Amino acid sequence: MGDMAALTSADSRLDDHERRITALEQGVVSIQLKLVEVQTEGRMRGERQERDTRDLKVTTDNVKSSVDDILRSVILLFRGLKWSWVAFSAIAGFVAMYGDRLMLFWRHLSQ
């Protein structure tokens, strides 16, 4: 009977250790799964940040290109206005200098 009690006591201690080992293994597996989940989430977040950074760079380049186009257009417009004022001033000066002779010339042509 003493042997039986010792075996039962040893079996219960063995069962207790097995339960603890099983619980520990389940805890380790749970931690490993959580670690994989966190790593996957971090990798996805990193990929998303890289994609967002790439998209932002493309958008910035597009905006910069558009601003450069607008600035070139404004410069071209101002050059055109400058040359139109020069042409207008030259014509106005020509008419001011030779207005009387031009009127006589046009009258002579129309007769």
C-alpha positions in Angstrom: 0.0 0.0 0.0 2.9 2.4 0.7 4.2 1.7 -2.7 0.9 2.5 -4.2 0.6 5.8 -2.3 4.2 6.7 -3.4 3.3 5.8 -7.0 0.1 7.8 -6.9 2.0 10.7 -5.3 4.7 10.4 -8.0 2.1 10.1 -10.7 0.3 13.2 -9.5 3.6 15.1 -9.3 4.4 13.9 -12.8 1.0 14.9 -14.1 1.5 18.3 -12.5 4.8 18.7 -14.1 3.4 17.6 -17.5 0.6 20.1 -17.1 3.0 22.9 -16.3 5.3 21.9 -19.2 2.2 21.8 -21.5 1.1 25.2 -20.2 4.6 26.6 -20.7 4.8 25.2 -24.3 1.4 26.7 -25.0 2.6 30.0 -23.6 5.7 29.9 -25.8 3.7 29.1 -28.9 1.3 31.9 -28.0 4.3 34.3 -27.6 5.8 33.1 -30.9 2.5 33.6 -32.7 2.2 37.1 -31.3 5.8 37.8 -32.3 5.1 36.7 -35.9 1.9 38.8 -35.9 3.8 41.9 -34.6 6.6 41.3 -37.1 4.1 40.9 -40.0 2.3 44.1 -38.9 5.6 45.9 -38.7 6.7 44.7 -42.1 3.3 45.7 -43.6 3.6 49.1 -41.9 7.1 49.5 -43.3 5.9 48.6 -46.8 3.0 51.0 -46.5 5.3 53.8 -45.3 7.6 53.0 -48.3 4.7 53.1 -50.7 3.4 56.3 -49.1 6.8 57.9 -49.3 7.1 56.9 -53.0 3.7 58.3 -53.7 4.5 61.5 -51.9 7.8 61.8 -53.9 5.9 61.3 -57.2 3.2 63.8 -56.1 5.9 66.3 -55.0 7.7 65.9 -58.3 4.5 66.4 -60.2 3.7 69.6 -58.3 7.2 70.8 -58.7 7.0 70.2 -62.5 3.6 72.0 -62.6 5.0 75.0 -60.7 8.0 75.1 -63.0 5.7 75.1 -66.0 3.6 77.9 -64.5 6.7 79.9 -63.8 8.0 79.4 -67.4 4.6 80.5 -68.7 4.6 83.6 -66.5 8.2 84.5 -67.7 7.1 84.0 -71.3 4.1 86.2 -70.8 6.2 88.9 -69.3 8.7 88.7 -72.1 5.8 88.9 -74.6 4.3 91.9 -72.8 7.8 93.6 -72.7 8.2 93.1 -76.4 4.7 94.2 -77.1 5.3 97.4 -75.2 8.6 97.9 -77.1 6.7 97.4 -80.4 3.9 99.6 -79.3 6.3 102.3 -78.2 8.2 102.0 -81.5 5.0 102.3 -83.6 3.8 105.2 -81.4 7.2 107.0 -81.8 7.1 106.4 -85.6 3.6 107.8 -85.8 4.5 110.8 -83.7 7.6 111.5 -85.8 6.1 110.9 -89.2 2.3 111.4 -88.5 1.9 114.3 -90.9 3.8 112.7 -93.7 1.9 109.4 -93.2 -1.5 111.2 -93.4 -0.4 112.9 -96.7 0.8 109.5 -98.0 -2.5 107.8 -97.2 -4.5 110.7 -98.7 -2.3 110.5 -101.8 -2.9 106.7 -102.0 -6.7 107.0 -101.6 -7.1 109.5 -104.5 
